[in-house]
Amino acid sequence: MPLLLRNIALAPGESEEHLKELLLRRFALVDEDILWWRVVRKGIDARKKSQLKVIYTVEFAPADECSFLAKHGDQPDLAVVAAEIAPSFPALRSDKKIYIVGAGPAGLFAAIRLADYGLTATILERGKPVDERLRDVQAFWSGGRLDPESNVQFGEGGAGTFSDGKLTTRLRDPNITYILEKLAQFGAPAEIRYLAKPHIGTDQLRGVVAAIRHHLEQKGFAVCFNQRLSDLACSGDRLTGLVVNDRDERPCDLLVLAPGHSARDTYAMLLRRQVQMVQKPFAVGLRVEHPQQLISQIQFGTNIHPQLPPADYALTYNNPTTHRSAYSFCMCPGGVVVAAASEEGGVVTNGMSNHLRNSPYANSALVVGVSGDDFGGSHPLAGIEFQRRLESTAYLAGGSDYRAPAQNLLAFLSGKEGGMANSTYRPGVREAELASILPAYVVDTLREGIRSFERRMRGFITAEATLIGTETRTSAPVRILRGSDLQSVSLTGLYPVGEGAGYAGGIMSAALDGVRVADAIALTMCDK
């Protein structure tokens, strides 16, 4: 049985080939005593900036396991690898008409998992294939027209396609390994299997998404683009069919609904069909942009080894009186700020990085949590109208041409004019007073939070930083209620899934939810 050795430290830039030497030296072994070894975890320990370390966990197999454990089994940082039970996929057959709406991570991984069982489905995506979508997005960023059906939010791969491609999650789930292995199989960097903070990058993620589509087509799936779900057909409390593009009626027995957090028309349609949903808290704020060199110096010290990756950060602040929190979100080292609107007349910001994270700038959302009390009503879609108001206000402040309102960080904190607002945001920024486009409680909490962040990261407050508005699409403003069988509580046959359904927050958690729903569907077929 393999063993794990944790907390092996190398200096930045030191060859990973030295890991085996350290392993042998630790236990007074020779080459022949180890059958094989591999890295299973890699992270950076920056607690002491003068002594930065790269920390590894290594899995290895001793030639004589019994003898090795008898001699070294009580050593710290040594553990026996728990035996992983490979997922079992009984071959299933079904004549049920299964549809998956949405080709983001939740929809795609639901499809991948169904294919493992030998099942097939039809995937409907309202946007375009990833290459065509890229052309539309780049045209918009260059000052062209916003396509409401092909943009940063809608199209093959979902919103995560134009992001940093982070694969981190707080969830503990055995399917994390399954998802990372699948992504690597489809072209993601092999290092995602062991990095403490794995990411793919938007440039490589686009190729991964296309490879997944080709795989599914080879498995018998139909992948259809420019197909917007516009209505449902029901018989009592059971789903019987779909309406696509307002006219095309199709019979449907099971619908995996993975719409993404910006499918506002889909939410409205579900409400008309009396599908139960509730408001869900989310967060709004601004995106901050710093020179990446500055962030790396704050985190790693002034003497930065060239082989260290661009530094990131995660910051939180809670006001003990108001109980409002400000925090960093979707931090993109070596990235750019991008326009992420999906509706005309609104400005939305997001962050994006390529795999190499080689932009000279770092950006992150700085946001404040909001909930039903802030939305102005108890209507399930009140959070959407709250988002729209902020996005419309930002659109006007930016000049009504999709430029984003922006302000120097020092000027925002002082409430006075001053400093230049420079940003990578495309199609450009216009200097504006950002306190005027957000609710006062968001502005006050952000200002308090930023000052708190400075105490954690000396140098965070600087004239070199710019704030860009607005960040409103942090997560879904709605949760579509589902039961223990993962079906809608009000419509049998409907499986809400992923971030857009209110059950995930990022690529990895959305993919995990897609796998979970696919397993639930397979279970119903195994029982028959």
Helices and strands as residue ranges (DSSP letters): E 3-10, H 18-26, G 31-33, E 34-45, G 49-51, E 53-62, H 65-72, E 78-80, E 98-101, H 105-116, E 122-125, H 130-141, G 159-162, H 175-185, G 190-193, H 202-218, E 222-225, E 229-235, E 238-244, E 248-251, E 254-257, H 264-272, E 277-279, E 282-291, H 292-300, E 316-318, E 325-332, E 336-339, E 349-352, E 361-370, H 372-375, H 382-397, E 404-408, H 409-414, E 429-431, G 434-436, H 440-456, E 466-471, E 478-480, E 494-496, H 507-526
